Amino acid sequence: MLIEQYLQVNEICHQEKKALSRYFFEREVALGALDETAILDKMERNLEVMEKAAADGLKGVDSFSGLSGGDAKRLLEYRSMGSPLGDSHYLEAAMNAVAINEVNASMGIICATPTAGSSGVVPGVLLAFRDRLKLDRRKQLDFLITSGGVGILIGNQASLSGAQGGCQAEVGSASAMAAAALVEAAGGTPLQSGHALAIALKNLLGLTCDPVASLVEVPCIKRNAIGAVNAIIAAEMALAGVESRIPVDEVIQAMGSIGRMMPVALRETALGGLAQTPTACRIMEMLQSKGHIDLKSL
């Protein structure tokens, strides 16, 4: 689906008094591959996968490597006992994001939003706020449609790949997608969604992709939690009237530029950053000795 720059999308939505979700939905229909019913059915399936992944993760799952698992359950128990910092939708979103990404690390079924390594951010935010915002099922699907459309827009102007642009292109993009969709779900305008997108993405510019032992676990899972919380505060700022001084398309393009300038060692190769700390190297050796990792295949 070819999408214009956000500035053009916003102008169309303004002129036609149209929500972002409606704009992106109509563009998808115009492609002709699927009709309206089929598109909504596909989004419903995506949402069901997200819901199940969150539920499974909160019960507690472990990855094959043993590097991750159980943190979402710990967060749930912590929240249930009464956090000394107070209950909040921020904590719920982070908890859901961790749960879903732990399911990904355990080889469970998730919905890439926009990638498997960033799959917890968008649903983490949606599941935390759908009751508070009284979103019916169609509005929840609209949340995903807006997120997906924004993701395509970012991908067209920059990248959604950690190998190309670092984690800013994965968790950063996911956070921006969730921020834009949350603004719309809360009654904001497409213009405000654009500011939320820009603010969320700016906060994570330069984030490296440095997975320990080349596995999408450390630090990826915890970054999903941060991406979810970042999306929420970006949405709140935009809804309050805070604007990004740098236009949204320029922010997206800057992210792409930063990704191209990043050394290869910081783009999903596990050759730098956290992946080359002494502890990470010991973990790599341990997993190799247990046969969990074949260095020749990396």
N, C-alpha and C positions, 0 to 999 in steps of 0.2 A: 504494500500500500504506500504510494508516494504521497507524502504530506509536505505542505509548504513549511516555511519557517513559522515559529510560534507567533510572531508579529502578524503574519498574514492570517493565521488561524483565528487569532483573537479578533481581528478586524471583521472577518466573515461572521463570526459568532455575534459580534456587536451589531452589525448591520441587519442580520437575519433574526436577532433576538433568540439565539440558539445556545444551549448548553454545550460544553465541550463534549460530553458523552454522546449527545445527539449528533454533533458534527462528525466525530470519529466513527460512530455507528453507521451513518449514512455513507461515509467514504468506503467503509468495508462492504456495505451492500452494493455500492456502485462497481466494485471490482467484479461482481457477478459470480464468484466462485461458490458463494453460499447465500441463501436467501435470509430474510430477517429471522425466521423461526430457527433455522439451522445455526445461525450465529449465536442466538440466545441460548440454544441448547448446548452449544459448545462452551459458552461461558458458564452455564450452570454446572456442567461437568467439571470445569476448572475449579469452581468454587467448592464443589463437593470434595474434590481432591484436597484442597487447602484445608477445609474443615476437618477432614479425617486425619491429615498429617498433624495438625495442631493438637487434636485429641490424643493421638498416639504418642506424640512427643511429650505431652504433659504427664502421661502415665510412666514415662521413663524408657528410653531406648539407649542402646550402646552401639558404637561403631565397630567395625571389624578390626580396626587397628587398636582400639582401646584408648585412643587419644581424646575422645569426646563421648558425651552421653550423660544423661541424668541431671544436667543443669537446669533444664526447664522444669523438671519435677521439683528440684530444690527451690526454685523461684516460686513455684506454686505453693509449696509448703510454707515458705517464708511469708508470702503474702497472706495465706490463710491464718497464720498465727498472729498476724498484725505487725506490719512493718513499722519500726520506730519512726520512719520518715513519712508514714501515712500512706493509705491506699490511693492509687491513682490509675488513670487510664494509660499513663506513660509506662508504668510498671507492667500492666497487662499487655500492652503492645509489645514491649521488650520480651516478655515471657513467651508470648505466642511466636514471636520471630525466632527465638532460640529453639522452641519446640519443633517448628517446621524444619529449620536447618539441621537440627540433630537427626530428624527422620531422613533427610537427604544424605547425611553422613553415614547412616545405618543402612543405606541402599534401599530405603523405602520410596514410595511414590510421592512426588511433589509436583508442583506446577512452576516451571521456571518463570520468574518475574523480575528482571528479564532473563536471568541465568539461574542455574541450580544453586550456585554459591551465594546468590542474593535472594533466594526464594522465600525467605521468611519476612522480609520487610513489608511488602504490599499487603499480604494477607494478615500479617501481625497487626497492622494499623486498622484494617477493615474490621477484623473480628473484635478488636477492642472498642470500637466506636459505633458499631451498627445498632446496638440497643440504645445507647445514649442519644444518637441522632435519629432514632426511630426509622431506620432504613428498611423498607419492605424488600422482598426478594429482588424485584426489578431494580430498585435503587442500588442494591448491593452489586448487581451485575453491571450497572452503569459505572460504579466505582472501578470495577475491573476494566471496563471498556475505556474509560478515561485514562487509567494507568497504562493500558496497553498502547493507546494512541500516543501518549506522551513518550513512552519508551521508543516507539518507532521514530518519532520526531528526533529524539536524542541520538538514536542509532544512525539516522540519515545524515546528521550534521557532525557527529563525532564517532563514538563507538560504544558498544555494550560489552566488549570483550576485555577480560583481564589481561589476556595475552597481548592485546593491542594497546590498551590504555590504563592498565593497573586496576586496582580495586575501586578507584573513583568511577570507573566506567561500569562497574557491577553494583556494589552497594551504593555508591554515589548516585547512579542512575535510578536504582530502585527507590532510594529515599526521595528523590525528586519526583518520581512517578506517584508515590504515595502521598506526598505533600500536595501536589496539584489535585489529585482525586479527593483528598480529605477536604480541601477548601470547597470544592463543588458540593460535596455531600453535606457540608455545614451551611450551605446557602450562599456561598461566595460567588463572585463573577469569574469569567474566564481570565480577565485581567489580573485579578487577585490570585488565581491559580498559577498564572505565569510568574508572578512575583514569588510565590511559595516555592515553585520549581527552582527558580534562580537562587533563592536564599539557601534552600536545602543543598543544592549542588555546589554552591560556593563554599559551604562549610566543609565539604569533603574533597575539594580539589587537591590533587597531589597524593591522594591515598594510594599507597603501593599495594601490589599483589605479591605477597611473600609467604605462601603457604608452607608450613613446616612439613617436611617429608613429601612435598608435592601433593598433599592430601587436602581436600576442601573441608578442613576441620579447624585448625589453629592457624591464624586467629579469626578465620572466616565467620564462624558461628557467632561469636560475641560481637563481631562487627555488624551482624544483622540486627542485633538489639540496639546498637547505637544508631544505625540507619533509621530504624523505626522511630526512635525518640526524636532524632533530628528532624524527621518529616513532620512530626506533630508540632514542634515548636516553630518550624518554618511556616506551617499552615496558620498557627495562631498569630504569628507576626503579620502575615499577609492579611488575615481577616481583621486585624486591628488597624489596618491602613498603612503598615510599614511597607515600603517599596524597596526593591533592589535598585541601587544606583546604576548598576551595569545591566543593560537590557538582557532579557532571558536568552535570546539567540547568541549573543556575544559570550555569555557565560558558558553555554553549551559548546560553542566553538573553541573557547579557551580550554575547556576540559579536553577536547580532542587534541589541541596543540600541546598541552602538557603531557598527554599520553605519548605523543610522538617523540617528545624530548626525553622521556624517561629512559634510563638505561635498561637494557634487556634483563639485567639481573633483578630488576624490580617489577617485572611484568610476567608473573606466573611461572617463572623458571625455577624458583626455589634456590637461586644462586646468590641471593642477597637479602638484606633486611633481617626480619625475624627468623627466616629459614636458615640463616647461617650463624646464628648465635650458638655458643657452646652447648647449651641445653638442647637446641634443635638438632645439632649434629649428633649428639648422643642418642636422641630419639631415633634419628635416621638409622644409626648403626644398630640399635636394638631391634627395630622393625625389620631390618634387613636380615639380621641373624635368626629371627623367628620365621623368616620366609614370607612376611607380610608385604615386603617390597622387593622387587627385582630391579636393581639399579640399571641394568642393561635396557630395561623397557622405558626408562625415564628420558 
